[in-house]
Amino acid sequence: MKIKFIGGAGTVTGSKTLIESNGIRILIDCGLFQGIKPLRELNWEPLPVLPSTIDFVLLTHGHLDHCGWLPRLVNQGFSGKIFCTSPTAAISKLILLDSAKIQEEEAEKANEGKYSKHDLAEPLYDVSQAEKVFPHFRIIKENEEINLDAEISAVFKNAGHIIGACSIELKIENKILVFSGDIGRDNDVLMYPPTKPKKADYVFLESTYGNRVHPTEDTKLLLEMFINNTYHNHGTVLIPSFAVERVQTLMFLLWQLKKEQKLPDIQLIIDTPMGINVLDVFQKNTSWHKLNAHECEEMCKIFTFISDYKETIDTIYNPKPKVVIAASGMITGGRILSYMEEYIRKPETSVIIVGYQAEGTRGRKLLEGANEIKIYGKYYSVNAKILEVEGLSAHGDQNDLINWLSDLETKPQKVFLVHGENQPADELRIKIKEKLGIECSIPLMGQEIEI
């Protein structure tokens, strides 16, 4: 059996792991590369095998770095089945359509502003190509074994992280391979704790926060303090947010603060059409999270929801203090950029970073103290306060990841640490060896192994 790491190795983006066994090819996740330009350029490169020769895609969850390359895969000849949970299919459809629209818009702006190095900037894929992915989805139930082939089966188990997210246990060649996907936190605000694997010969474990332990900070208190301080300075709060799970978590915390009368009379705005659509997925899949339908409904009442971009423009030029939650979470695209163009130069503005910021993203640059950022070919001075709330991450930290491995009945032959930058992965490798006595390996991008 051959396993090739064609994404999500040495980086937290572009997750793709290719398995080849007895003429069957299976792709675990099919994510988009984000962040620094050398990574983004990989999105334009062909896979090491023809997409038409891949039989199945098993999708752990619907984040862009796990599903965002599917339109390219289908466009280049993939005709197989994409297995995932019902919420993951719903989320992936929203994510892919949003991604396609953003790419179309950015290509159009690049052509209008003539800041592309190409004569004609083109999107990686368009909306029609994204839509061609949808007929390939096949819905599976959590904990239900599905047969991919006479000798290959898979089971999807709750991973926490976001709604519908699962780890995948693959039985193949009389071995059990466990692919973690992204592991959620044991004490997440909205998601249930991830299900720990019991048996595994080989584990492919994400390592996003492999070198970090989440702070025990009071996230509600920090949000309360940051919003109140900004309000008293007559400023606007911008919260770049992932549309899936993070927007809903922020809404829940702000709803709690509002009920406790700890927020001023300030407008709370959700300006992410996809984030709004995700709320519908939450309401239809209450078994996957801790909120019931009534609580979802009550929470939504305190927010102003914006879908039309004309309303976005009106909101941007409204001088009143406000809290705006908008995608994308790493400030790589989406409507948050339109707000940034107007507000990042104003010292009374607060930008609250609430999630992981990959290498090379605007979010990472702001956290590292950048004096200016580039948006649509123009540079803007950074005079706003850049603040961070670390306790809202949907990724498990080092302790959560080690805990996830702790119920294995026998030690796996090896754990491969993927979906992490090199330093976090290496520190996690050392900790797993120290605490569990399990050997770990950190594969390189493009590396192929045989097991």
Buried (B, 14 or more C-beta within 10 A) or exposed (E): BEBBBBBBBBBBBBBBBBBBBEEBBBBBBBBBBBBBEEBBEBBEEEBEBEBEEBBBBBBBBBBBBBBBBBBBBBBEEBEBBBBBBBBBBBBBBBBBBBBBBBBBBBBEBBBEEEEBEEEEBBBBBBBEBBBBBBEBBBEBEBEEEBEBBEEBBBBBBBBBBBBBBBBBBBBBBEBBBBBBBBBBBBEBBBBBBBBBBEEBBBBBBBBBBBBBEBEEEEBBEBBBEBBBBBBEBEBBBBBBBBBBBBBBBBBBBBBBBBEEEBBEEBBBBBBBBBBBBBBEBBBBBBEBBEBEEEBBEEBBEBBBBBEEEEBBEEBBEEEEBBBBBBBBBBBBBBBBBBBBBBBBBBEBBBBBBBBBBBBBBBBBBBBEEBEBBEBBEEEBEBBBBBBBBBBBBBBBBBBBBBBBBEEBEEBBEBBBBBBBBBEBBBBBBEBBEEBBEBEBBBBEBEBEBEB
